[in-house]
Amino acid sequence: MSATTIDSDAITVTQAAARPAGAELQPGERDYAGPDGVRSATLLRVSDIVTQPSTLPKAKPGDTYSWRTWTFAIDDGSEWDGQILQRRASVTSSNSEKSTQYEIISALAGKTVPVGASLSIRQHLVLRNCLIRIVTENEYPRIAQFMALPANMRPAAPAPAPVATQHPGVPDGQANPDGLPF
C-alpha cells in the first residue's frame, strides 16, 4: 500500500518554548479568548517541521518527536473573529487515519484524503476553512477536534493552481472543482 505524501513546498513529511519556531503570533494577532464550542476557522499558516528529543517515559536514547504547528483564525463573524488558536500535530504518524495531522488535512479538504494522495500544504490547504471544537483545559483553550464544513457553509472553490502533471481520474485540461489534486 502506498503512503500519503504531504508536501509543504520544500518539506515532505517522511521524516521547549511555549511557541516553537514558526508558531509565534504575528503582529496584530491575539490568542483566542472565547468560550468552548464549535466554530468556523481558517488555516493561516503551518510551521516547518520541528524535531526534538522524545521525553516519553519509554523513549530510547536518540528517539525524537517531530511536529508542525497549525495556526487557525476564528472566522465565524462573532466577537472572537480573527482570534488565534494553534494545534501541534505529530508528523511521524501523518499517514494514519487516526493521526491529528490526517484529521486536520481531511477537515480542510472537506473529504477523506485517499491513500497515496500528494498535496502541498501551502498551495492546497492554507486559507481553507473547517470547523473546530474548542475545549478549555487547565484554563487554556485548545482545539480538540477538526471537522469539515457542511456543504452549505463551504465557500466557492478556489481557482485551481496550474498543475504540471495530470491527476488520475481527472480528464486532461481539467482540474478538480475544489482545487485539490485528488
Summary of the structure (lengths in Angstrom):
residues: 182
radius of gyration: 17.0
end to end distance: 17.0
largest distance: 52.8
contacts: 469
relative contact order: 0.20
helix: 10%
strand: 32%
